[in-house]
Amino acid sequence: GENVEQHPSTLSVQEGDSAVIKCTYSDSASNYFPWYKQELGKRPQLIIDIRSNVGEKKDQRIAVTLNKTAKHFSLHITETQPEDSAVYFCAASMSGGGADGLTFGKGTHLIIQP
Amino acid sequence: EAGVAQSPRYKIIEKRQSVAFWCNPISGHATLYWYQQILGQGPKLLIQFQNNGVVDDSQLPKDRFSAERLKGVDSTLKIQPAKLEDSAVYLCASSANYEQYFGPGTRLTVT
């Protein structure tokens, strides 16, 4: 089955700086890669996703890049703000026209220092 | 648009007891998932339904866990008998295409 590795487990950055979280996956058949943000005690919220037919996607301060050859994808957050503090999870799935179950990484605790 | 609804939000039971969780997905979403999230870890898929049929239950501990989705809408997940290691948040998610939207979860504590 699919295996997703996520690094780092904890990331502390100064407010206003950029943060980068990296993930690798094992199954070359995976073609859908979402990122979720989870605040303490809350549900995971989808913040951005990318499919295997594109290499990069941006949404305001958030961007995701995908390297299918190397089987890794990354989340980039620019101009970080205190409200970006949370646990971020990457995930992967094989979706052949539908939405298969996700395999998640172990999460990155992002801390924004004021 | 209403989100995924789950109940109860919290449940405390003793080991060997049984428990059931309920999920109501976003209206029109054909695919429904149950995930288990142990403290400090990412969610782990337990079972996936497409309408009222099971698509993937390969990670469901079938000796104690069961799930159903009658009429292709609401779903229930049951644990019988519970073990200490079942303490976790049980998340329900639904999807119409690729994007999966999660409910608030049920936090289960087994003592």
Interface residues (C-beta under 8 A of the other chain):
Chain A: G1 V4 Q6 Y32 P34 Y36 K42 R43 P44 Q45 L46 D49 R51 F89 A91 S95 G98 A99 D100 G101 L102 T103 F104 G105 K106 G107
Chain B: T31 Y33 G40 Q41 G42 P43 K44 L45 Q48 Q50 V55 D56 S58 L91 S95 N97 Y98 E99 Q100 Y101 F102 G103 P104 G105
